[in-house]
């Protein structure tokens, strides 16, 4: 049916199908005709679709009929001037929507005979197979492109990390709209001979999920640490895990306390892995290794991975550095090709024979890598570098903490101070006493200088639609800003000269006293207070730091 609607090699098709069986049919079918699959989550809104339609030059969408998805896509399509593209609705053959074809009805009528594309229409190893939009933890999502060899790269993921077995049943907790699906729901598992378990839900329930895993006898299981935390809180002793042979985790750093709790509950070691939308698994704890709880593991076969400093000098044992993949001897199978229509971003990330992951880690004397944080998440306080993961891990060992995000808040004396944004477990309530208790707990568990001087209790953390914590959103809310009293400013310009961030300027407006007054550019204040201390008019300017104002009740 794809060729009936004119799809050919290189055309882009978005799949918004949750966990419906049609997703797997489409992935295989589009691969056969040489089209590029672009899986997406059903939680996208019209503005998200607008961005993706334009970025990917979309030719077709195949989506579910529920969750308001067709309406959101139609709104985006209308905003773009109803550009030509095919819209296919998945559901019963009788289901209809104006401007859409019915995928299931078309599939019933389609020929079962397949004519393999030949000549220029035949695919080659370097042709693009798949496009994934990243989570957007720091900005607009990037479209990551993978070539036709990408599925083979997931042999590493499935056979050598997830330890799937022939005739086994593997379950990876992931929406089909994210790269984690490619990691655990199709390529490597099928190549290794394992079936994949599909469990669809609108609201996650750890108990129900464990019931289904037991009922269908799942043999290998992969989920992010957050899912394992919910499982632990649900009393795993009530469920039968005797058929599960192997547990793995990825997607976010693993807190050692989660590892120990699972080992006690199941007798199984939780094997952590590391990778990105841009890669297959490239660092992991493998079956033949003794895992170190909290460690990412060691580089995967075929991946030459080192840590480098800001000058691309290779780090020594124990030194923190950015995780980079060496490509001087060729691109490893499974590494992406580029960011679609974004050569600058591609060059900034991949240059001098290094692909820069943007993640910071250190390596111990046994060759194990230990995650520290994203390079843009690092906190510099009083001359110390503080990685958010270590502080988060320390707090996660306290029974009152369900989830936590560590960020830096600007400080005129220390540069930054550590802030913890905490979601409490049921039965615990926010209080000043609990803040002090958590601070003391961190001082006991890790180096005292890393303790969070600011703690904010929230009901939920800001996350991407794939579930990753958006620390950038927390940081943005805590950004400092100068407040200028326009009546008191006398245009001496001392604050402009003193500002190290160069974010102040002389405005064109004149106040009632006949003076022009200073204006703030609207972004970039570092909260140093230089403007305040150099201003000769005591009421003319002050610096506000939102989180400190909140702490002090202002």
Secondary structure, 3 states (H helix, E strand, C coil): CCHHHCCCCCCEEEEECCCCCHHHHHHHHHHHHCCEEEECCCCCCHHHHHHHHHHHCCCEEEEECCCCHHHHHHHHHHHCCCCCCEEEEECCCCCCCCCCEEHHHHHHHCCCCCCCCCHHHCCCCCCEEEEEECCCCCCCCCEEEEECCHHHHHHHHHHCCCCCCCCCEEEECCCCCCHHHHHHCCHHHHHCCCEECCCCCCCCCHHHHHHHHHHHCCCEEECCHHHHHHHHHCCHHHCCCCCCCEEEECCCCCCHHHHHHHHHHHCCCEEEEECCCCCCCCEECCCCCCCCCCCCEEECCCCCEEEECCCCCECCCCCEEEEEEECCCCCCCCCCCEECCCHHHHHHHEECCEEEEEEEEEECCCCCEEEEEEHHHCEEECCEEECHHHHHHHHHCCCCEEEEEEEEEEECCCEEEEEEEEEECCCCCCCHHHHHHHHHHHHHHCCHHHCCCEEEECCCCCECCCCCECHHHHHHHCCEEEEECCCCCCCCCHHHHHCCCCCEEEEEEECCCCCEEEEECCCCCCCCCHHHHHCCCCCCEEEEEHHHHHHCCC
